[in-house]
Each structure stands twice: as C-alpha cells, then as structure tokens.
C-alpha cells in the first residue's frame, strides 16, 4: 500500500519553533528561530511541545487519508487501533504543505 508513497509527515510552527513529525509522533526535525531562543525555558518548551502535537496530528490525519483510499470507511478504526488518533483542531492546515510525503 505504501510502495512509492514515501514517508508521511506533518509540519507545524508555533512561536518561532518549527517541528516536523512522522506518523505516530516521531520527530524528524526541530528548528528554533533566534527570536524563540530568547524565550525562557518554560515558554520555549511549551512552544516545542505545541508544535510537536500539531505536527503529529497532521501526520496522523494524513495517514488516515492514505488508509481511507484503500480501506474506505474502516480507515478511522484501523488508525485508531494503531494508536494514530488526532485532534482535528490540531490538524487544521493553516500552513498546509502540499508535499506532505517525503521519500
């Protein structure tokens, strides 16, 4: 099913912190702007965690979309069974990157 698809990723930016995560939440990259480095440790850690949660939600949502092509209506059950649930509010695509697969 995934042959030729590449890796599904989600990307999110919060307060100068950009996180790219794979399905299930594996972090692929974390980038911090010089401005964000000026935050206190608490605010910076919240920004990283928020960006990671949003990126993971986007990746999990996209995985569900890929499964839906094959499984139809059962895709949500399968992804939930794999632990790939997500909050739709976190997966909102205000910064949607059209190329969400990486090889």
DAMOKA-V816315 format. One record per residue. N is the residue number from 1. PHI is phi in degrees with one decimal (none if undefined). NEAR is the number of other C-alpha atoms within 10 Angstrom. D_FIRST is the distance of its C-alpha to the first C-alpha in Angstrom with 1 decimal. Layout:
n:phi:near:d_first
N:PHI:NEAR:D_FIRST
N:PHI:NEAR:D_FIRST
//
This chain:
n:phi:near:d_first
1:none:8:0.0
2:-95.5:9:3.8
3:-58.6:5:5.6
4:78.1:7:8.6
5:-82.8:11:8.2
6:86.9:11:10.8
7:-85.7:14:12.2
8:-86.4:21:12.8
9:-133.1:28:16.6
10:-124.4:31:19.5
11:-135.4:28:23.0
12:-147.1:28:26.3
13:-124.7:20:30.0
14:-135.9:18:32.8
15:48.4:17:36.5
16:84.1:17:35.8
17:-113.9:24:33.0
18:-113.6:20:29.5
19:-122.7:26:26.6
20:-116.6:23:23.0
21:-129.9:26:20.8
22:-90.1:24:17.2
23:-57.5:22:15.4
24:86.6:17:17.9
25:104.2:20:20.7
26:-67.3:14:20.7
27:-72.2:17:23.2
28:-101.1:12:22.4
29:-159.8:12:25.8
30:-135.0:16:28.9
31:-120.4:13:31.5
32:-123.1:17:34.9
33:-74.4:11:37.4
34:-57.6:10:41.0
35:-61.9:10:42.0
36:-65.3:16:39.7
37:-65.6:13:41.2
38:-82.0:10:44.5
39:-65.2:13:43.3
40:-70.8:9:44.5
41:-57.2:10:42.3
42:-64.4:8:41.7
43:-67.8:14:40.6
44:-65.0:19:38.4
45:-66.2:13:36.6
46:-63.6:14:36.1
47:-63.9:22:34.7
48:-63.7:22:32.2
49:-64.0:15:31.1
50:-65.8:20:30.9
51:-63.8:25:28.8
52:-64.9:28:26.5
53:-63.5:22:26.1
54:-67.7:29:25.4
55:-63.9:28:22.9
56:-63.9:31:21.0
57:-60.3:30:21.2
58:-65.9:32:19.7
59:-64.0:29:16.8
60:-65.8:28:16.2
61:-62.9:26:16.7
62:-67.8:19:14.2
63:-63.2:23:11.5
64:-61.3:24:12.7
65:-65.0:16:12.5
66:-66.0:17:8.8
67:-61.4:19:8.5
68:-62.6:16:11.2
69:-62.1:11:9.6
70:-98.6:11:7.8
71:-100.2:14:10.6
72:65.1:12:13.5
73:-64.4:11:16.5
74:-79.4:12:15.3
75:-58.7:18:13.1
76:-62.4:19:16.3
77:-66.2:14:17.2
78:-66.1:16:14.1
79:-65.4:19:14.3
80:-63.8:13:18.1
81:-64.5:10:17.8
82:-87.1:10:16.0
83:79.6:12:18.9
84:-104.1:20:17.2
85:-76.2:19:19.8
86:-157.2:20:21.7
87:-89.3:14:24.9
88:-55.9:12:24.4
89:-64.9:10:27.7
90:-74.6:17:26.4
91:-88.3:22:23.3
92:-54.2:14:25.6
93:-98.9:14:24.8
94:-67.1:7:28.2
95:-123.9:9:27.1
96:-58.6:13:23.6
97:-99.9:12:22.2
98:-56.6:6:20.3
99:-96.1:9:18.4
100:-93.7:15:16.6
101:-112.2:15:14.0
102:-128.1:10:15.5
103:-103.1:7:14.7
//
